[in-house]
Amino acid sequence: MKKSNLKWLMFLTATMILSACSFGDKVLERNDKPLAPAYTSFQEVDENYRSANFEVKLVCESQGYPHPIRVFSSVNKQWIVDADMETNEESQGERIFYKINKNGIVIDTLLVNQTEYWPQFMGDFMVFTNYDQAYYTTWPLNGDTTKRNFKILNSELTWETAKLNQTIAAAKANASFWFYKNVTKNEIYYMQFFFYQDKQWQILWLKSPSYQSVNDNEEAARYQEEVLRTGDEDPYLPENVSFLHFHPLEKLNYSHNIGGGNPGFDVTNWRGKAFFKTKIGNKDFNYFVPNIAVEKERFDEYKNRFYIVSEPGSSGLNFRSSIFLANDSLAFYSSDRTKLFMIRQRQNK
């Protein structure tokens, strides 16, 4: 065989192998251009992040889909993290609360099984309720988990309407906290009116002619100030995060699932690394996120929308780089539903 024919055959074979590889992993094209030098020092946000200015710590992980990890502001300039700990039947209903001080130190944890009582925290207190019982602790204030009982009012349901209305009106005007909770017991409907007044938690029982739902502005949850939750499905960046650069790596196909019985659609786009920055205190915090696809469309004035594409042919999942600045040296960060990180600015000695 002539050398020219042999070279041609080898070239054809190599081309077929490369094509087969590309077809096999459904990568349509690869980008061989190097990353711009300005971004080579950027790192992914995890516990391997190394910086002279910042340290990154994993607060917790949670596989309790669809429940997100949530961060709330609390008393004493502290933060409470609420995470679902359910991983199997044995841990069903378990939630863990982390108390974090202003320096980003976890100073206490509390494990609660919500199949027994449903926890809500407000101010200095953590209130636990079930179908018809309740108790409270001062864990947010001082870590004390001693169970304290409520003062029960109208347990025999004998109060006159005027007295009930007067008690409720006075509590709504003067109590530090108040909320309603509906109760069904022996197929009879009740409302419980909880309130904290005169340094005493109290429950007023009310009989109801039918089931009544509680309005959002009368629920206990309104006292919880949520500042961040993982798994935010908004594909746009928050205002405190800047998108700097996108480095494409592979062109591939992925899909968007609309839901609600509507058919999805496929997209051909580049997947790669997205580079961002935010500011913590007086320092820029730079980082990148892998497996990102960026889209722009006329309908939203060509704003950048970000999606996680785990592999070729998969569904593009909305991505939001969520970060909350707790103070000048501490931030909470999440880029997916399962993990929450703390970013702390190092203090110069």
Helices and strands as residue ranges (DSSP letters): H 3-25, E 27-30, G 37-39, E 54-61, E 70-73, E 79-84, E 94-100, E 106-113, E 118-122, E 125-129, E 134-138, H 139-142, E 144-148, E 151-153, H 161-174, E 177-185, E 188-197, E 200-207, G 216-218, G 220-223, E 226-229, E 242-256, E 265-280, E 283-295, G 298-300, E 305-308, E 317-318, E 322-327, E 330-334, E 339-345
